[in-house]
């Protein structure tokens, strides 16, 4: 028996065990395929952080559906299909909830070479941004600060706040939307 046939046999055994609920067997399948799933996700969504979420969700979906895996195709082919579907789901979800990051709303001057006008605009936004952050409910403020200031992942935020990753994403979207509206309102008031 050649090496690929041995690996295919071992993989089919792991799939069989995983389909009966053996989490250790499924963990071995994840280890064997995590790099290719992540690479495919990066290529699909062109965002490394989102690709991590896509890959993770793809494996969750696979675990939930492993008992229905018929073995008509290789496990890797099945995982690719799940990964692509998950990437499309995330892409569609992202389009519906597209928001600007806090960095797009406000940036510190990055160098002394900034024009005095841009430096003044940036400094002028600090107060209104801090005020807008204070207006947010604590649950939203925590998520936007952890994500946009400290650059935590959605998973880290969810674990820290004891909420789901989906809840962290929803809260971040709501916080950014609220901040944007508050800052626009502030700008309109100043122009009046």
Backbone torsions as a table, in degrees:
resi	resn	phi	psi	omega
1	UNK	NA	133.5	179.9
2	UNK	-78.7	166.2	-177.2
3	UNK	-59.0	-46.4	178.2
4	UNK	-59.8	-35.3	178.6
5	UNK	-67.4	-38.0	177.2
6	UNK	-63.2	-46.7	179.6
7	UNK	-62.0	-41.5	179.8
8	UNK	-62.8	-40.9	178.7
9	UNK	-63.5	-47.1	179.2
10	UNK	-62.4	-40.4	179.8
11	UNK	-65.6	-42.2	179.6
12	UNK	-64.3	-33.9	176.2
13	UNK	-66.6	-41.8	178.0
14	UNK	-63.4	-41.5	178.5
15	UNK	-62.0	-44.3	179.4
16	UNK	-60.5	-46.4	179.3
17	UNK	-64.4	-42.4	-179.8
18	UNK	-63.9	-36.5	-179.2
19	UNK	-67.2	-18.9	175.9
20	UNK	-93.7	7.1	175.8
21	UNK	99.7	8.4	-179.6
22	UNK	-76.8	102.2	-177.6
23	UNK	-67.3	-33.9	178.7
24	UNK	-63.3	-40.1	177.9
25	UNK	-64.9	-42.3	179.1
26	UNK	-65.8	-37.9	177.1
27	UNK	-58.5	-40.1	177.6
28	UNK	-64.7	-38.6	176.9
29	UNK	-64.6	-41.3	177.7
30	UNK	-60.7	-47.6	179.7
31	UNK	-58.4	-39.9	-177.5
32	UNK	-70.6	-27.5	-172.9
33	UNK	-117.7	-1.1	-173.5
34	UNK	-61.9	-38.3	-179.0
35	UNK	-66.7	-44.6	-179.4
36	UNK	-69.6	-34.6	177.1
37	UNK	-66.6	-45.2	179.3
38	UNK	-63.6	-43.6	179.8
39	UNK	-61.0	-43.3	177.3
40	UNK	-62.7	-42.4	179.5
41	UNK	-62.2	-42.2	177.7
42	UNK	-59.8	-44.3	-179.9
43	UNK	-65.2	-33.0	-178.2
44	UNK	-76.3	-39.4	-173.2
45	UNK	-108.5	-10.3	177.6
46	UNK	54.3	36.6	179.6
47	UNK	-153.4	114.9	-173.2
48	UNK	-62.9	-40.4	-179.7
49	UNK	-67.0	-45.0	178.2
50	UNK	-65.0	-36.5	178.5
51	UNK	-61.8	-37.5	176.4
52	UNK	-60.3	-45.7	178.7
53	UNK	-62.7	-42.4	179.7
54	UNK	-61.7	-47.3	-179.3
55	UNK	-61.7	-44.6	-179.7
56	UNK	-61.9	-45.5	-179.8
57	UNK	-66.6	-35.3	178.1
58	UNK	-60.5	-42.3	178.6
59	UNK	-69.4	-34.8	175.7
60	UNK	-63.0	-45.5	178.1
61	UNK	-61.3	-41.0	179.8
62	UNK	-63.1	-43.1	179.5
63	UNK	-60.0	-42.8	-179.0
64	UNK	-66.9	-28.6	-174.7
65	UNK	-106.4	0.1	-173.6
66	UNK	-58.0	-31.2	179.8
67	UNK	-66.9	-22.3	-179.9
68	UNK	-95.1	-2.1	178.5
69	UNK	-67.3	120.1	-174.1
70	UNK	-89.4	-16.2	-179.7
71	UNK	82.0	12.9	177.2
72	UNK	-64.2	-31.9	177.8
73	UNK	-120.5	170.7	176.4
74	UNK	-68.4	154.9	178.1
75	UNK	-57.4	-40.5	-179.3
76	UNK	-61.8	-39.2	178.4
77	UNK	-64.9	-42.5	177.9
78	UNK	-62.1	-43.0	178.3
79	UNK	-64.7	-37.3	177.7
80	UNK	-61.6	-43.4	-179.9
81	UNK	-63.4	-44.1	178.5
82	UNK	-63.4	-41.5	-179.0
83	UNK	-63.8	-45.2	178.8
84	UNK	-62.5	-45.2	178.4
85	UNK	-61.4	-41.1	178.9
86	UNK	-65.3	-41.3	178.2
87	UNK	-61.8	-42.4	177.8
88	UNK	-63.2	-41.3	178.2
89	UNK	-60.4	-46.7	179.7
90	UNK	-64.8	-40.9	179.7
91	UNK	-62.1	-45.5	179.5
92	UNK	-64.1	-43.0	178.0
93	UNK	-61.3	-42.0	-178.5
94	UNK	-65.4	-39.8	178.1
95	UNK	-62.3	-39.8	-179.0
96	UNK	-69.6	-28.8	-175.0
97	UNK	-117.6	24.6	-177.8
98	UNK	-58.2	128.6	177.7
99	UNK	-136.8	163.5	174.2
100	UNK	-86.2	143.7	176.0
101	UNK	-77.9	162.5	178.1
102	UNK	-58.0	-32.8	178.1
103	UNK	-63.8	-32.5	178.5
104	UNK	-74.0	-27.5	180.0
105	UNK	-79.5	-41.3	-174.7
106	UNK	-144.7	131.4	175.7
107	UNK	-132.4	139.3	171.9
108	UNK	-68.2	148.8	172.7
109	UNK	-58.4	129.6	-175.2
110	UNK	-86.9	-20.2	180.0
111	UNK	-156.8	166.5	179.0
112	UNK	-71.2	-10.7	-178.3
113	UNK	-80.8	-1.9	175.8
114	UNK	-64.3	144.6	178.0
115	UNK	-65.8	151.3	178.4
116	UNK	-57.3	-34.3	-179.7
117	UNK	-63.8	-47.8	179.9
118	UNK	-65.6	-39.8	177.8
119	UNK	-61.3	-40.8	178.1
120	UNK	-66.2	-40.7	178.4
121	UNK	-62.2	-43.7	-179.3
122	UNK	-63.4	-46.0	179.3
123	UNK	-64.5	-35.8	-179.6
124	UNK	-66.8	-26.4	-179.7
125	UNK	-80.4	-19.5	-176.2
126	UNK	-56.9	-50.4	-179.2
127	UNK	-60.6	-53.6	179.1
128	UNK	-59.9	-36.0	178.9
129	UNK	-66.9	-43.9	178.0
130	UNK	-62.7	-40.6	177.6
131	UNK	-63.2	-43.3	-179.9
132	UNK	-63.4	-39.4	177.2
133	UNK	-62.7	-39.8	-179.7
134	UNK	-66.0	-28.5	179.9
135	UNK	-73.6	-21.6	-178.7
136	UNK	-68.7	143.9	171.4
137	UNK	-59.5	150.1	-176.4
138	UNK	-53.9	-39.1	-177.9
139	UNK	-63.7	-35.5	178.1
140	UNK	-79.9	-41.3	-179.2
141	UNK	-60.2	-42.9	-179.3
142	UNK	-59.2	-44.5	-177.5
143	UNK	-66.7	-46.0	-177.2
144	UNK	-67.0	-36.4	178.4
145	UNK	-69.0	-45.8	179.8
146	UNK	-62.4	-38.0	-178.2
147	UNK	-78.9	-52.4	-170.2
148	UNK	-89.2	-23.0	178.6
149	UNK	-98.1	-48.6	-177.3
150	UNK	-93.5	-7.2	176.6
151	UNK	59.5	37.9	175.5
152	UNK	-73.9	153.5	174.1
153	UNK	-77.3	163.6	177.2
154	UNK	-60.6	-36.9	-179.9
155	UNK	-64.4	-44.9	179.1
156	UNK	-62.7	-41.3	178.5
157	UNK	-62.5	-46.7	-178.8
158	UNK	-59.4	-44.6	180.0
159	UNK	-65.1	-43.4	-177.4
160	UNK	-65.8	-40.2	-177.7
161	UNK	-92.3	-0.3	-179.6
162	UNK	56.9	49.1	175.7
163	UNK	-131.1	171.5	177.7
164	UNK	-77.4	161.1	176.8
165	UNK	-61.9	-40.0	178.6
166	UNK	-61.0	-42.9	178.6
167	UNK	-62.9	-38.8	178.0
168	UNK	-62.3	-42.2	179.8
169	UNK	-66.7	-41.9	179.4
170	UNK	-64.0	-44.6	179.6
171	UNK	-63.3	-38.9	178.7
172	UNK	-63.9	-44.3	178.2
173	UNK	-59.9	-47.1	-180.0
174	UNK	-63.4	-40.2	-179.6
175	UNK	-64.8	-45.9	-179.8
176	UNK	-64.3	-40.0	178.8
177	UNK	-63.5	-45.0	178.5
178	UNK	-62.7	-43.4	178.4
179	UNK	-61.1	-45.3	-180.0
180	UNK	-59.8	-46.5	-179.7
181	UNK	-63.4	-41.8	179.2
182	UNK	-64.0	-43.0	-179.9
183	UNK	-68.4	-38.0	175.9
184	UNK	-64.0	-42.2	178.8
185	UNK	-60.9	-42.5	179.4
186	UNK	-62.7	-42.2	-179.7
187	UNK	-65.7	-41.9	178.1
188	UNK	-62.0	-40.0	179.4
189	UNK	-63.6	-38.4	-179.5
190	UNK	-71.2	-33.7	-179.6
191	UNK	-76.2	-19.4	-178.5
192	UNK	-78.2	NA	NA
